[in-house]
Amino acid sequence: MAVKQTAGRRDLGEFAPKFAELNDDVLFGEVWNREDKLSLRDRSLVTVVALMSQGLVDSSFQYHLETAKKNGITKEEIAEILTHAAFYAGWPKAWAAFRMAKEIWNEDDAHESAHGGLFGLGQPNDGFAQYFTGQSYLKMLATSGAAIANVTFEPGCRNNWHIHHADKNGGQLLLCTEGQGWYQEWGKEPQLLHPGDVVVIPAGVKHWHGAAKDGWFSHLAVEVPGENAVNEWLEAVTDEEYSKL
């Protein structure tokens, strides 16, 4: 999933336009997106340790801790990362880093225990919000090889009709883990989903999926590797269509 950043232009676009351009387009637009060299998870790990070693536990550090959590670093892992780095970066710096990390990794514990299934709720799925009706949450579990994401839908939430295109292979697998949801292919009847259900979505098939009206729903979305794979997002599932389920 591509990393996009607009904070440079938002905060410094008029005062320092070149710096804003380098921040948004080069650092985040190019360097952070070189996943063939280093995964987003590993880049988050390196960045957190680099900032902690300088004692920069400010809003930038908070942003990168939140990003690290979003990129799959668990509470146990961040605790071990900061503990290890403390011996090289300094004990007081580790204390400061732990105070901020504790807030970030603990804030959703109660919510995640109720929703999100076995793999946890993750973060609001803001990057794809335009393709969803209602609120969804995303937790990336793997980004190299076959991408695996835990997707959680609030009651009534569903994604738009869409197609996974690929010249060869491609498509997606849905592994249902929590709650009840719906899956529908174009021209076919909707299919009610329960934990343990597996949906195989071949490349080129127009479809949508989401939660039932009265409950949360979670599934793992496994991207099947394919040549020139790309998603095509289409029209929303209307309230009229959805209300008939």
Backbone bond lengths (Angstrom), bond angles and torsions (degrees), N, CA, C in turn:
res aa  C-N    CA-C-N  psi(-1)  N-CA   C-N-CA  omega(-1)  CA-C   N-CA-C  phi
1 M - - - 1.469 - - 1.529 108.26 -
2 A 1.316 117.47 126.73 1.456 121.94 -174.38 1.531 111.48 -69.00
3 V 1.341 114.68 141.01 1.458 121.43 176.40 1.523 108.84 -89.27
4 K 1.323 116.59 129.85 1.459 121.45 177.22 1.523 108.76 -126.02
5 Q 1.324 116.62 140.54 1.451 121.52 -179.03 1.523 108.79 -138.28
6 T 1.316 116.36 134.72 1.470 121.41 179.41 1.527 111.88 -126.72
7 A 1.346 116.54 3.90 1.467 119.68 -175.57 1.522 112.04 -62.42
8 G 1.332 117.52 -34.35 1.453 120.31 -179.67 1.516 111.64 -59.80
9 R 1.307 116.13 -52.44 1.469 119.87 179.93 1.520 111.49 -68.34
10 R 1.329 116.53 -34.59 1.463 119.62 -179.94 1.525 111.51 -65.73
11 D 1.336 117.27 -44.66 1.462 121.09 -172.89 1.525 113.70 -94.67
12 L 1.342 117.20 -29.08 1.466 119.81 -174.07 1.522 113.45 -130.57
13 G 1.326 116.66 11.74 1.459 119.92 -175.18 1.512 114.42 -56.75
14 E 1.323 116.94 -37.97 1.459 120.51 -179.39 1.526 111.28 -87.93
15 F 1.323 117.43 -38.85 1.460 120.90 -175.54 1.529 111.74 -76.07
16 A 1.327 117.17 -42.44 1.479 120.99 -177.36 1.525 108.92 -139.99
17 P 1.328 117.21 73.24 1.469 120.14 -173.58 1.527 114.16 -60.52
18 K 1.344 117.25 -35.91 1.465 118.82 -179.52 1.520 111.14 -68.29
19 F 1.338 116.39 -43.19 1.461 120.12 176.89 1.528 109.92 -60.18
20 A 1.329 116.65 -43.20 1.464 121.10 179.44 1.518 110.70 -60.44
21 E 1.329 116.46 -42.14 1.467 121.03 178.87 1.530 111.17 -62.97
22 L 1.341 116.58 -46.26 1.460 120.68 -179.27 1.533 111.02 -64.09
23 N 1.328 116.21 -39.55 1.465 120.73 179.32 1.525 111.13 -63.19
24 D 1.336 116.71 -51.39 1.464 121.07 -173.42 1.521 112.97 -77.40
25 D 1.349 116.67 -42.37 1.465 120.14 -171.07 1.515 114.37 -93.66
26 V 1.336 117.06 -33.52 1.466 119.40 -177.24 1.530 111.31 -95.79
27 L 1.355 116.73 -60.03 1.461 119.03 -177.95 1.529 111.64 -59.63
28 F 1.339 116.29 -55.70 1.459 118.77 -177.45 1.530 112.19 -88.00
29 G 1.318 117.27 -37.58 1.459 119.58 -177.03 1.518 113.78 -71.01
30 E 1.365 117.37 -32.99 1.460 120.52 -177.44 1.528 112.56 -111.58
31 V 1.331 116.84 -58.53 1.466 119.77 -173.44 1.532 111.71 -61.08
32 W 1.330 116.86 -50.54 1.462 119.61 -178.00 1.529 112.46 -65.60
33 N 1.327 118.07 -20.83 1.458 120.86 -178.00 1.524 113.90 -94.46
34 R 1.327 117.09 9.12 1.474 120.12 177.64 1.533 109.39 -85.66
35 E 1.338 115.27 63.27 1.467 119.89 -176.75 1.524 113.10 -70.68
36 D 1.327 116.72 -16.25 1.460 118.68 175.61 1.524 111.41 -71.41
37 K 1.334 116.88 -17.25 1.461 121.94 179.18 1.529 111.79 -100.36
38 L 1.337 116.05 -41.31 1.459 121.63 -176.45 1.526 107.92 -153.88
39 S 1.318 117.70 132.16 1.460 120.80 -177.22 1.525 111.11 -69.07
40 L 1.334 116.31 160.77 1.463 120.69 176.47 1.528 110.63 -59.73
41 R 1.310 117.14 -38.32 1.458 121.10 178.69 1.526 110.72 -60.33
42 D 1.325 116.64 -46.60 1.462 120.07 -179.00 1.522 111.40 -68.50
43 R 1.329 117.45 -35.92 1.469 119.85 177.65 1.529 110.23 -65.16
44 S 1.331 116.68 -37.92 1.459 119.75 176.45 1.523 110.48 -62.88
45 L 1.330 117.14 -42.91 1.462 121.49 -179.76 1.528 110.53 -59.61
46 V 1.342 116.06 -48.50 1.467 120.89 -179.74 1.529 110.66 -61.24
47 T 1.326 117.11 -43.99 1.462 121.38 -176.46 1.523 111.63 -65.71
48 V 1.334 116.84 -43.65 1.471 120.53 179.53 1.526 110.57 -60.74
49 V 1.329 117.09 -46.04 1.463 120.30 -179.56 1.528 110.93 -65.61
50 A 1.334 117.52 -39.75 1.464 120.83 -179.43 1.533 111.09 -63.80
51 L 1.329 116.76 -43.33 1.465 120.10 179.65 1.526 111.38 -69.01
52 M 1.341 116.15 -41.40 1.467 119.14 178.83 1.526 110.98 -62.05
53 S 1.322 117.36 -39.91 1.463 120.65 -177.67 1.527 112.34 -62.85
54 Q 1.352 115.98 -23.44 1.462 120.42 178.03 1.532 112.31 -94.56
55 G 1.330 115.77 -1.94 1.459 119.75 -178.18 1.514 113.48 74.96
56 L 1.337 117.44 19.76 1.470 121.40 -176.42 1.531 110.48 -89.07
57 V 1.319 116.43 67.20 1.466 120.09 179.52 1.531 109.50 -94.12
58 D 1.331 114.47 64.43 1.463 122.06 -178.39 1.520 109.71 -111.91
59 S 1.325 117.13 -158.26 1.460 120.85 -179.74 1.524 111.81 -63.32
60 S 1.337 116.80 -32.29 1.459 120.09 177.06 1.528 110.75 -65.05
61 F 1.320 116.42 -41.73 1.465 121.01 178.29 1.531 110.04 -64.41
62 Q 1.323 116.08 -41.63 1.465 119.84 177.82 1.526 110.48 -60.42
63 Y 1.337 116.68 -43.77 1.471 120.57 178.57 1.521 110.87 -59.08
64 H 1.342 116.72 -43.97 1.458 119.05 -176.84 1.526 111.98 -74.55
65 L 1.339 118.27 -27.97 1.458 119.39 171.70 1.533 110.29 -65.95
66 E 1.331 116.56 -44.45 1.461 120.24 178.36 1.525 110.77 -62.49
67 T 1.337 116.30 -38.62 1.462 120.42 177.54 1.518 110.94 -66.61
68 A 1.339 116.95 -39.53 1.459 120.77 178.03 1.525 110.71 -60.83
69 K 1.330 115.80 -42.06 1.463 119.96 177.30 1.525 110.33 -63.02
70 K 1.316 116.14 -44.09 1.465 121.16 178.68 1.519 111.34 -62.31
71 N 1.335 116.79 -33.79 1.471 121.17 -178.46 1.515 113.08 -85.51
72 G 1.330 117.09 9.01 1.455 119.91 169.04 1.503 117.18 104.89
73 I 1.336 119.09 2.52 1.464 120.29 177.70 1.524 108.83 -77.43
74 T 1.332 116.60 122.45 1.460 121.86 -174.83 1.525 111.57 -82.27
75 K 1.334 115.68 170.56 1.456 121.17 177.54 1.529 110.91 -60.93
76 E 1.328 116.22 -41.61 1.460 120.21 179.26 1.521 111.14 -64.68
77 E 1.328 116.11 -38.91 1.466 119.82 -178.26 1.527 111.46 -70.82
78 I 1.338 118.37 -42.10 1.465 119.11 -179.35 1.519 110.06 -66.14
79 A 1.346 117.16 -34.62 1.461 119.71 176.74 1.523 110.75 -62.92
80 E 1.331 116.89 -41.56 1.462 120.31 179.99 1.526 111.31 -71.32
81 I 1.339 116.54 -37.31 1.471 120.84 178.77 1.524 110.51 -61.95
82 L 1.337 116.88 -48.30 1.461 120.54 -178.10 1.529 111.55 -69.52
83 T 1.335 116.90 -34.50 1.462 120.01 176.95 1.524 110.63 -64.06
84 H 1.319 116.40 -45.20 1.469 120.49 178.98 1.529 110.51 -63.22
85 A 1.337 115.55 -45.64 1.468 119.27 -177.20 1.522 112.00 -67.11
86 A 1.328 117.73 -24.51 1.460 120.87 -178.17 1.521 112.32 -58.87
87 F 1.337 117.73 -34.41 1.460 121.42 -178.04 1.531 111.87 -70.47
88 Y 1.334 116.96 -19.82 1.456 121.40 -178.64 1.527 112.26 -107.55
89 A 1.335 116.41 -33.02 1.459 119.99 -175.53 1.525 112.76 -94.72
90 G 1.335 117.05 -26.20 1.456 119.52 -179.54 1.515 112.24 123.97
91 W 1.351 115.16 138.84 1.457 121.20 -176.38 1.527 112.92 -65.66
92 P 1.326 120.57 -45.07 1.472 120.05 178.49 1.526 112.85 -61.01
93 K 1.326 116.69 -36.78 1.468 119.59 178.36 1.522 110.42 -65.40
94 A 1.322 116.40 -37.48 1.460 119.49 178.55 1.525 111.16 -65.66
95 W 1.342 116.88 -41.32 1.455 120.18 177.31 1.534 110.82 -57.55
96 A 1.318 116.27 -45.90 1.466 120.45 -179.94 1.526 111.01 -63.45
97 A 1.333 116.06 -41.40 1.466 120.38 179.73 1.525 110.83 -66.02
98 F 1.334 116.41 -40.59 1.464 120.12 -179.24 1.533 111.47 -63.31
99 R 1.323 116.90 -37.74 1.472 119.17 -179.47 1.521 110.98 -59.43
100 M 1.326 116.03 -42.17 1.467 119.87 -179.55 1.527 111.14 -74.44
101 A 1.344 116.35 -41.47 1.465 119.86 -179.20 1.524 111.44 -63.58
102 K 1.322 116.29 -38.47 1.466 120.88 -179.70 1.524 110.82 -60.01
103 E 1.322 116.53 -42.02 1.462 120.06 178.87 1.524 111.05 -63.59
104 I 1.328 116.41 -43.40 1.468 120.53 -174.62 1.517 111.70 -70.27
105 W 1.341 117.44 -43.22 1.460 119.07 -176.65 1.520 112.82 -81.75
106 N 1.327 118.85 -16.53 1.462 120.92 179.11 1.520 113.38 -94.32
107 E 1.327 117.64 -18.30 1.470 120.16 -169.40 1.515 113.33 -64.62
108 D 1.328 116.57 -28.59 1.464 118.74 -176.58 1.520 113.09 -105.09
109 D 1.328 118.60 5.52 1.458 120.14 -174.13 1.525 112.48 -57.76
110 A 1.356 116.17 -47.15 1.462 118.66 -178.77 1.521 111.20 -64.04
111 H 1.348 115.39 -40.42 1.465 120.02 -179.67 1.516 110.57 -67.44
112 E 1.339 115.89 -42.69 1.458 119.78 -177.90 1.523 111.59 -67.51
113 S 1.317 117.23 -30.98 1.455 119.12 179.64 1.524 111.28 -66.67
114 A 1.336 116.95 -26.20 1.453 120.64 -179.86 1.517 112.36 -92.28
115 H 1.325 118.29 -29.34 1.453 122.11 -175.48 1.525 110.03 -137.31
116 G 1.298 115.60 159.99 1.454 120.15 176.90 1.507 113.42 102.12
117 G 1.350 117.35 -11.45 1.445 119.65 176.25 1.518 112.55 73.26
118 L 1.312 114.57 -158.95 1.460 122.23 -175.04 1.520 112.82 -60.68
119 F 1.331 117.59 -30.63 1.457 121.31 -170.78 1.524 113.95 -99.11
120 G 1.328 118.33 -1.14 1.454 120.20 176.69 1.513 113.23 91.68
121 L 1.318 114.76 158.91 1.466 120.95 -171.90 1.518 113.73 -72.10
122 G 1.326 117.93 -39.73 1.458 119.49 -175.02 1.513 112.05 81.15
123 Q 1.326 115.72 -155.10 1.464 122.16 -175.67 1.530 110.64 -110.89
124 P 1.334 117.38 157.40 1.473 118.96 173.87 1.520 110.53 -52.34
125 N 1.314 115.83 135.12 1.461 122.30 -173.28 1.527 110.73 -82.36
126 D 1.339 115.52 58.47 1.459 120.72 -172.29 1.523 113.03 -65.10
127 G 1.328 117.31 -33.03 1.455 120.33 -177.49 1.518 113.55 -63.70
128 F 1.345 116.93 -23.98 1.460 120.73 -179.40 1.527 111.86 -119.19
129 A 1.331 116.69 15.02 1.464 120.70 -174.92 1.526 112.53 -57.89
130 Q 1.329 116.80 -31.57 1.469 119.61 -178.49 1.526 112.56 -67.22
131 Y 1.330 116.98 -15.91 1.466 121.15 -179.01 1.524 112.28 -103.49
132 F 1.328 117.30 11.10 1.461 122.06 -178.96 1.523 110.09 -125.74
133 T 1.319 115.65 147.11 1.458 122.27 167.11 1.514 106.57 -102.70
134 G 1.343 117.51 115.08 1.449 120.96 -174.86 1.518 111.50 96.14
135 Q 1.332 116.05 -179.31 1.464 122.13 -174.41 1.529 111.80 -95.31
136 S 1.316 115.45 129.62 1.460 120.82 174.43 1.526 109.14 -125.26
137 Y 1.342 115.81 164.62 1.463 122.61 -178.61 1.521 108.59 -131.52
138 L 1.325 115.48 148.02 1.460 120.64 -175.14 1.520 110.19 -130.32
139 K 1.331 116.13 132.75 1.461 121.70 172.87 1.517 107.90 -133.28
140 M 1.335 116.77 109.20 1.454 121.46 179.85 1.526 109.11 -74.28
141 L 1.332 116.38 127.73 1.455 122.11 178.37 1.519 111.98 -102.47
142 A 1.323 117.35 -26.78 1.465 122.24 177.04 1.518 108.24 -154.18
143 T 1.329 116.72 139.35 1.464 120.69 -179.24 1.518 112.60 -121.49
144 S 1.330 118.45 -11.66 1.459 121.32 177.91 1.521 108.96 -107.34
145 G 1.334 116.71 152.87 1.459 119.99 -174.61 1.516 109.01 70.75
146 A 1.324 115.89 -123.06 1.465 120.68 174.91 1.529 108.44 -87.86
147 A 1.327 117.34 116.33 1.462 121.05 179.33 1.529 109.36 -68.23
148 I 1.348 115.78 133.59 1.461 121.10 179.86 1.525 108.04 -127.75
149 A 1.322 116.22 126.99 1.462 121.21 -179.54 1.517 109.89 -129.33
150 N 1.341 116.09 138.86 1.456 120.01 169.74 1.525 107.21 -90.60
151 V 1.319 116.29 118.12 1.466 121.88 -178.34 1.522 108.25 -112.35
152 T 1.325 116.32 127.87 1.466 121.74 -179.74 1.519 109.03 -120.43
153 F 1.331 115.72 133.42 1.461 123.04 -178.01 1.523 109.35 -113.19
154 E 1.327 117.03 130.67 1.456 119.95 170.26 1.531 109.26 -69.16
155 P 1.333 118.30 161.49 1.470 120.03 179.69 1.527 111.68 -50.69
156 G 1.319 115.42 130.63 1.456 121.34 179.13 1.517 115.55 83.25
157 C 1.318 117.92 -6.74 1.467 120.79 -178.71 1.524 110.71 -79.28
158 R 1.298 116.15 140.36 1.476 121.19 175.64 1.516 109.04 -152.65
159 N 1.321 115.95 157.81 1.461 119.04 176.52 1.530 110.59 -92.00
160 N 1.317 115.65 167.69 1.464 121.25 178.40 1.522 110.74 -68.98
161 W 1.302 115.04 164.33 1.460 119.37 165.88 1.533 107.55 -57.21
162 H 1.308 117.35 140.14 1.457 120.39 179.34 1.520 110.52 -158.15
163 I 1.332 115.08 165.84 1.469 122.37 -178.09 1.520 108.73 -134.12
164 H 1.330 116.00 133.61 1.463 121.32 171.96 1.533 107.67 -93.52
165 H 1.315 115.76 108.19 1.463 120.52 -179.62 1.528 110.55 -93.10
166 A 1.324 116.55 149.89 1.465 122.13 172.75 1.525 107.98 -164.99
167 D 1.327 115.95 144.22 1.463 120.12 176.60 1.518 111.27 -70.15
168 K 1.350 116.23 -29.66 1.457 121.88 179.25 1.522 108.56 -151.68
169 N 1.350 116.20 137.77 1.463 122.49 -177.82 1.526 109.62 59.72
170 G 1.346 118.33 -137.00 1.455 120.47 -179.61 1.518 112.71 80.75
171 G 1.319 116.33 -170.19 1.456 122.87 -175.82 1.511 111.34 98.47
172 Q 1.322 116.55 -162.76 1.463 120.98 -173.76 1.521 110.32 -153.24
173 L 1.338 115.04 152.02 1.461 122.50 171.78 1.519 108.31 -116.62
174 L 1.330 117.30 137.53 1.455 122.60 172.78 1.524 108.27 -112.32
175 L 1.333 116.52 123.38 1.463 122.53 177.95 1.525 107.10 -112.40
176 C 1.317 118.00 105.41 1.457 122.30 -171.98 1.532 109.98 -77.37
177 T 1.336 116.59 131.52 1.464 121.08 -173.53 1.514 114.76 -121.93
178 E 1.326 119.13 -23.47 1.460 120.05 -172.47 1.523 110.84 -155.19
179 G 1.333 117.31 135.21 1.453 121.35 173.73 1.512 113.62 77.79
180 Q 1.312 116.02 -161.94 1.459 122.93 178.34 1.522 109.73 -125.10
181 G 1.326 115.36 142.05 1.453 120.05 -179.78 1.515 111.42 -145.31
182 W 1.319 113.97 -174.73 1.458 120.78 -179.41 1.524 110.38 -129.37
183 Y 1.335 114.56 147.49 1.471 122.16 171.30 1.521 107.43 -135.90
184 Q 1.332 115.66 137.21 1.463 119.10 178.91 1.507 110.78 -144.77
185 E 1.330 115.59 133.78 1.458 122.04 171.58 1.522 109.22 -98.23
186 W 1.298 115.46 149.54 1.466 121.40 -178.36 1.527 110.34 -57.05
187 G 1.340 116.01 126.95 1.456 121.19 178.46 1.512 114.29 84.59
188 K 1.342 117.81 1.26 1.460 121.29 179.98 1.521 110.63 -121.09
189 E 1.333 116.20 164.62 1.451 121.73 179.56 1.534 110.41 -73.17
190 P 1.338 118.39 146.99 1.460 120.87 177.01 1.527 111.24 -62.67
191 Q 1.323 116.16 149.57 1.463 122.98 -178.98 1.524 109.04 -116.92
192 L 1.343 117.43 122.41 1.459 121.56 178.09 1.522 109.28 -76.81
193 L 1.326 116.09 132.71 1.464 121.62 -175.16 1.519 111.14 -110.89
194 H 1.346 115.91 143.21 1.455 123.57 178.32 1.523 109.00 -130.90
195 P 1.332 118.33 161.94 1.466 120.19 175.86 1.525 111.51 -53.95
196 G 1.307 115.55 133.66 1.456 121.40 -177.40 1.511 114.02 98.11
197 D 1.335 117.53 -16.07 1.462 120.10 177.76 1.521 110.66 -72.37
198 V 1.325 115.94 146.73 1.460 122.91 177.49 1.525 108.35 -123.95
199 V 1.324 116.15 129.01 1.463 121.26 178.43 1.523 108.41 -114.97
200 V 1.318 116.18 125.13 1.465 121.98 177.03 1.527 108.04 -101.09
201 I 1.318 116.55 119.72 1.463 121.32 -177.07 1.525 108.22 -114.21
202 P 1.315 118.43 104.62 1.468 120.06 179.47 1.528 111.17 -68.73
203 A 1.299 116.37 157.57 1.463 121.00 174.11 1.524 109.32 -60.85
204 G 1.326 115.77 143.43 1.461 120.78 176.30 1.510 114.84 88.56
205 V 1.336 119.18 -1.50 1.469 122.08 -177.58 1.532 109.58 -96.52
206 K 1.315 116.94 124.12 1.460 122.46 177.33 1.527 108.88 -77.92
207 H 1.353 117.50 130.30 1.456 120.92 -173.46 1.521 111.17 -160.83
208 W 1.323 116.13 172.68 1.464 122.76 170.51 1.522 108.32 -148.57
209 H 1.343 117.13 163.13 1.459 120.95 174.92 1.520 108.82 -153.69
210 G 1.335 116.06 157.59 1.455 120.42 -178.35 1.506 111.41 177.56
211 A 1.326 115.33 -169.47 1.465 121.79 -175.23 1.522 111.49 -84.73
212 A 1.329 114.87 160.16 1.456 120.70 168.25 1.535 108.71 -71.83
213 K 1.310 115.91 169.04 1.465 120.47 -173.42 1.521 112.93 -66.97
214 D 1.326 117.30 -33.14 1.459 120.78 -167.68 1.525 114.22 -113.54
215 G 1.326 118.41 20.38 1.460 119.03 179.88 1.516 113.08 -165.25
216 W 1.335 115.15 160.43 1.456 121.49 176.97 1.527 109.78 -73.98
217 F 1.332 115.57 158.35 1.467 120.74 -179.16 1.526 109.23 -147.58
218 S 1.339 115.79 135.30 1.467 120.63 178.05 1.521 110.19 -130.36
219 H 1.323 115.54 143.18 1.469 120.53 171.56 1.522 109.44 -146.24
220 L 1.313 115.49 155.68 1.451 120.87 168.75 1.521 107.83 -86.45
221 A 1.317 117.06 130.61 1.457 122.70 175.59 1.530 107.25 -105.27
222 V 1.319 116.44 114.07 1.461 122.44 -177.95 1.527 108.48 -107.69
223 E 1.321 116.26 115.72 1.453 120.33 179.23 1.519 109.49 -80.87
224 V 1.321 116.60 121.22 1.465 120.87 177.55 1.526 108.57 -79.27
225 P 1.333 118.84 122.40 1.464 120.04 -178.37 1.530 111.62 -58.00
226 G 1.308 116.22 139.30 1.456 121.50 179.30 1.513 110.95 -151.75
227 E 1.307 115.61 165.47 1.462 121.03 179.32 1.528 109.73 -81.80
228 N 1.328 115.80 128.13 1.465 122.14 -179.90 1.532 111.34 53.71
229 A 1.333 115.72 44.19 1.466 120.82 -178.73 1.524 110.73 -73.56
230 V 1.320 115.98 136.31 1.465 121.63 179.21 1.524 108.41 -154.82
231 N 1.334 116.61 147.05 1.464 121.42 176.91 1.525 110.13 -96.41
232 E 1.311 115.94 137.83 1.467 121.88 174.17 1.525 107.86 -112.59
233 W 1.339 116.40 113.21 1.456 120.93 179.34 1.522 109.60 -89.71
234 L 1.325 116.09 135.65 1.459 122.16 -173.33 1.534 110.16 -121.65
235 E 1.314 117.06 -153.08 1.456 121.27 -173.31 1.528 111.55 -71.36
236 A 1.324 115.26 157.91 1.457 121.11 178.93 1.524 110.81 -74.43
237 V 1.330 115.88 155.11 1.464 121.59 169.59 1.525 106.64 -77.37
238 T 1.309 117.28 117.24 1.464 120.41 -173.02 1.528 111.59 -69.84
239 D 1.322 115.38 157.61 1.470 119.90 175.77 1.521 111.23 -58.84
240 E 1.322 117.25 -35.87 1.463 121.18 179.27 1.524 111.22 -63.81
241 E 1.344 116.21 -44.99 1.455 120.16 178.03 1.534 110.89 -63.23
242 Y 1.321 115.27 -45.95 1.450 120.42 -174.44 1.527 111.17 -68.17
243 S 1.327 117.45 -36.85 1.469 121.26 -177.30 1.531 112.34 -65.74
244 K 1.327 117.69 -17.29 1.452 121.16 179.51 1.531 112.89 -79.43
245 L 1.342 116.89 -13.40 1.466 120.06 -176.82 1.520 110.43 -71.10
